[in-house]
Structure formats: structure tokens, C-alpha cells
Amino acid sequence: MATGTTTNGRLMFTQTSCYLCSEWLDDSDVEIHLRKCRRQQTVCPNRCGAIVAKKDLQLHSNTCPKSYGMESSNETSNEYVTPPNEEQAGEELTVEQVLQTLENDISSIQLLQTAQKEKHTDVQSELAHLKNYYDVSHRWTGKVYESIVAMYKMCYQDKMQHSLDISGLREQLKGTNEWRTGIINRIDALEKTLFFIKQDRAAIEQEAAVSSLTEQAAALSMGPDDGQQPSTSKACQPLALSELNNAPYRTLPAGSCDSTSSSSSMEPVVEVKGPIKEILDDIHKYQVKLNYNQKDIMIRLFECEERMVELENTLKKCRRETYHTKQRTEELQTNMLMANNRGTPASENGHVMWRIDNFANRLQQSKELETMMKGPIFTNHPYGYMLQLEASLYGIGTWRGRNLIAGLTILPGPYDELLEWPCRLSATICVRDQAANQAEAVPIYKPIVAKVKGQRDKNQHYVYVPHDQLYSRGYVKKDTLFLEVFVGEEGSGSSEL
């Protein structure tokens, strides 16, 4: 029903009654009232104990167990009774006008139902998309976990193999040292033997020289006999001892029978022969082989170290990606839970509050893994842009380690085709002061321009808050931080720092 006034012979309608609560409203307030009224709940008039929405009261009355078997008089008593003002209005209006008003009301209700169905369909499709994304993320997380386990096994096997190789090399080195000690002892014994042989040979040569000189002196004292020359004496022949021929020494033959020349030509010259030469050759060959094995082992150790460094880098990368995947999965689960419980974004008026718990732990994670936290999803108005707040507690780029970085991102939404692009949304990010007396609170306001997801802009569209300032007042209290966003609004009475 609707009420109206007559102006210049025309009927002007200014009020419309709500089909749920029968409240008379201005035409400009009907849509807002219907949106609120359909969410209100009431107790079943049949006293069955059920609490239903006003828009579903008639449907519940048809299926209410308390209404079965009741008399028609009771049923008619629970029916909707037209208020007196509606009856009076009906008396003033004609039937055609009333029908036209009813048709307009029915058209409005149908439009609202169509919009609600479309919204419900969009929510269902978004839920299905989030479920698929969650399944893919879960499978990918499982594969990453399997890869990490396989890499752990490979690292453990390489470590055990390297330990075995090092143990074998130590055993070889120990055997080599023992072999070297034995060779050195044998060489020392051979040197001592050579020294004694040299002394014995020198003594024998001296005795031979003395006996030769004695024979020559005896021959000279006897004189020449039968034309024989003293130079043809056996004493003038080179000294050759049969027992010294087998020794590892040789003497140079004398050039004459003179005692001076013979004494100078009897110096021994050492010549390496027999088993000593073979031992020295074996030592040289083993030394060459040992040097080659040492170089080969050093090369293998260097390659193993490089491979272990690469595996450690890959493991760190996999851990970082796994943490990002886990964080994104938790965010998707949170968004799915919110969508299931409410069926709507966190806010539809461009105003949202983000509570960040475990601030110290999340700050340490942001320092180690360079993570960017994602806040709740909201819109600037119904059927508007889809927005999401993001923050890096430890900072990024040149701000890293000294400031908290926050940004506002425009996500793909279901109504992007009906919105204006490119868009420039101005917003204000507020860091709430958790003072005991809110009248003395001094929040921090930072203006920001929202950026489209995936956009690379030179301005970066980020705001920063120094860590010293966060801990100076009650911004971080009980390990909790609150960030607030106003889209298209400016904070009043703020301290912009």
C-alpha cells in the first residue's frame, strides 16, 4: 500500500508500506529498510519455539507443527490484519491506484529477490573457486613436503657417503704413513750398510796398495834379472779383487804403475744397483700414485661441498615457498570460513578493522621469510571494488628492518565490468592507539592510494610506520596490533606522522 497527495489534479505517492513489518516508509528509505528488515528474526506466533526471519514467517506458518489440527478461526486470527491507516488509505484511493501500487511493490520485491539470487550465486561460485584453489594448494603443499623429505634423505645419504669416504681416506692415509715409516727405516738400514761397505773397501784397497808397493821395493832391491823390465811386473797391473767384483762399487783403472797416480785413482764411485734401485722406483711410483689419488679426492670433496651448498640453498627456498603456501592456505581457509558463515565480505561500506595477533612471532617470521600478511577482504560499497589490506611487519626494500609497511590492493571482483577503470581510490590507514583512556588515544593516520593487484607502479602505493613509534605508545599492546581502513575518508583529530 502507498499513500499519496494530489497536486494539480495528479496523485503523487510519497510513502510505501513494508511487506514484512507493515511499516510506512518514504520512497527513498524503502530499499535500505527492506535490506535490514529481511535480516531481522522473530519468534513463531504458534509458540512452537522456533526463531525464524520475518521474510520466512509465512513459509514457517505453513509447515509449523503447532498449526496442524487447529481450527480455522485460529488460523484466521494469525493472518495479517490490515492496519487502520491502510484501510483509510484504501478508502481514499481508487482500485486502479491500489493495483498499480501493489504492482510496483511486487516489482520491487522481485528485483530484490533477483539481486539476492545473483548475490547468492556469486557467493556459491566464489566458494567453489576457493575450494578448488584450496585443493590445489593442499596437493602442491603435499608435493613440496615430499620433495623436502626426499632432499633430506639425499642429504643424509650424501653425508653418510662422505663420512665413509673420509674414513676410508683416513685409513689409507694411516697405511701410507706406516708404509712411509717402514721405507724410511729400510733406507736408513741400507745407508748404514753402505757406509760399512765403503769403510771395508777403503781398508782393503789400502792393504792392496801397501802390498803392491812392498813387492815393487823388493823387485828394485834385487835388480834387473834376464833382461826383464820392472814395468812388466804384475804389481804394475790394475788392482782387481775377486771378492769385490760383486759389491755395488766400481773403481777407475789406473793410468800408470806410479804409487801417487794409483792412490789418487782408487777413489770409489757409488752406483745404485739391485734391490735398492727397485725399492726407490717403487717408492717413486707409489708417491706419484698417492699424489694423483689425493688430487682426485680433493676434487671430489670440492664437488660434494658445492653440491651440499646447492642443496642447502634449494632447501631454504623450498622452506620459504612452503611457508608462503601454508600462510596462503590459512588465509584461504579463513576467507572460506567467513564466506560460509556470512556469505558477504568483511565490510561493504569501505571501513574495516584488522586485528593482528602474535605480533612478535609474526615480526620474526617476516624477518626470516620476508612474508607479506594479507588482511580481510572488503568492498568500498555494495557491488563495488573488492579490496584487501596487506602489511609487512619487518618492512621491505629500503624500509626493511626499521618500519612497518602497509598497502591497499584492488582484487578482481564479480562486478568489475560495471565499475569505472582505471580507478583511483583514496583511503586512510589508521594504526589504533590501545590506550586505557580512549579520550587520550593518539592514533596514527596515513593517506594511501589503492593499487590494482599485480600493478608495478613507481610510487609503490605503500605507507610506513617506524618500529620505534609503534613501541613508543600503546599501539602494540598484549602482543596485538589493530589496523583500520577508511576508503574515501580522512581521519579527523589525527596525528599524521
HUCOR-V405389 format. One record per backbone hydrogen bond with DSSP energy under -0.5 kcal/mol. NH is the residue of the N-H (numbers start at 1). CO is the residue of the C=O. If there is no record, write none. Layout:
# HUCOR-V405389
{{NH;CO} {NH;CO}}
This chain:
# HUCOR-V405389
{{3;15} {5;12} {7;5} {7;10} {10;7} {12;5} {12;10} {13;11} {14;3} {15;3} {16;25} {17;1} {18;23} {22;18} {25;16} {27;14} {29;26} {30;26} {30;27} {33;29} {34;30} {35;31} {36;32} {37;33} {38;34} {39;36} {40;36} {40;37} {42;52} {44;50} {47;44} {52;42} {52;50} {54;40} {56;53} {57;54} {60;56} {61;57} {62;58} {63;59} {63;60} {64;60} {67;64} {68;65} {70;67} {74;71} {75;71} {76;72} {77;73} {78;74} {79;75} {87;83} {88;84} {89;85} {90;86} {91;87} {92;88} {93;89} {98;94} {99;95} {100;96} {101;97} {102;98} {103;99} {104;100} {105;101} {106;102} {107;103} {108;104} {109;105} {110;106} {111;107} {112;108} {113;109} {114;110} {115;111} {116;112} {117;113} {118;114} {119;115} {120;116} {121;117} {122;118} {123;119} {124;120} {125;121} {126;122} {127;123} {128;124} {129;125} {130;126} {131;127} {132;128} {133;129} {134;130} {135;131} {136;132} {137;133} {138;134} {139;135} {140;136} {141;137} {142;138} {143;139} {144;140} {145;141} {146;142} {147;143} {148;144} {149;145} {150;146} {151;147} {152;148} {153;149} {154;150} {155;151} {156;152} {157;153} {158;154} {159;155} {160;156} {161;157} {162;158} {163;159} {164;160} {165;161} {166;162} {167;163} {168;164} {169;165} {170;166} {171;167} {172;168} {173;169} {174;170} {175;171} {176;172} {177;173} {178;174} {179;175} {180;176} {181;177} {182;178} {183;179} {184;180} {185;181} {186;182} {187;183} {188;184} {189;185} {190;186} {191;187} {192;188} {193;189} {194;190} {195;191} {196;192} {197;193} {198;194} {199;195} {200;196} {201;197} {202;198} {203;199} {204;200} {205;201} {206;202} {207;203} {208;204} {209;205} {210;206} {211;207} {212;208} {213;209} {214;210} {215;211} {216;212} {217;213} {218;214} {219;215} {220;216} {221;217} {222;218} {223;219} {228;225} {232;229} {233;230} {236;233} {237;234} {242;240} {244;241} {245;241} {245;242} {247;244} {249;247} {250;269} {252;265} {262;258} {263;259} {264;260} {265;261} {266;263} {267;264} {269;250} {271;248} {276;273} {277;274} {278;274} {279;275} {280;276} {281;277} {282;278} {283;279} {284;280} {285;281} {286;282} {287;283} {288;284} {289;285} {290;286} {291;287} {292;288} {293;289} {294;290} {295;291} {296;292} {297;293} {298;294} {299;295} {300;296} {301;297} {302;298} {303;299} {304;300} {305;301} {306;302} {307;303} {308;304} {309;305} {310;306} {311;307} {312;308} {313;309} {314;310} {315;311} {316;312} {317;313} {318;314} {319;315} {320;316} {321;317} {322;318} {323;319} {324;320} {325;321} {326;322} {327;323} {328;324} {329;325} {330;326} {331;327} {332;328} {333;329} {334;330} {335;331} {336;332} {337;333} {338;334} {339;335} {340;336} {341;337} {342;338} {343;338} {343;339} {346;377} {350;379} {352;485} {354;483} {355;353} {356;354} {356;481} {357;355} {359;479} {362;358} {363;359} {364;360} {365;361} {366;362} {367;363} {368;364} {369;365} {370;366} {373;371} {373;391} {375;389} {378;387} {379;347} {380;385} {384;381} {386;411} {387;378} {387;385} {388;409} {389;376} {390;407} {391;373} {392;405} {393;391} {399;396} {400;397} {401;394} {402;399} {403;399} {404;465} {405;392} {406;463} {407;390} {408;461} {409;388} {410;451} {411;386} {411;409} {416;413} {418;415} {419;416} {426;424} {427;448} {428;486} {429;446} {430;484} {431;444} {432;430} {432;482} {434;432} {434;474} {435;433} {438;436} {440;437} {441;438} {444;431} {445;443} {445;495} {446;429} {448;427} {450;425} {451;408} {453;410} {455;452} {457;455} {460;457} {462;459} {463;406} {465;404} {467;402} {470;466} {471;467} {472;468} {473;469} {475;470} {476;470} {476;473} {477;475} {477;480} {480;477} {481;356} {483;354} {484;430} {485;352} {486;428} {487;350} {488;426} {488;486} {489;486} {495;443} {496;494} {497;495}}
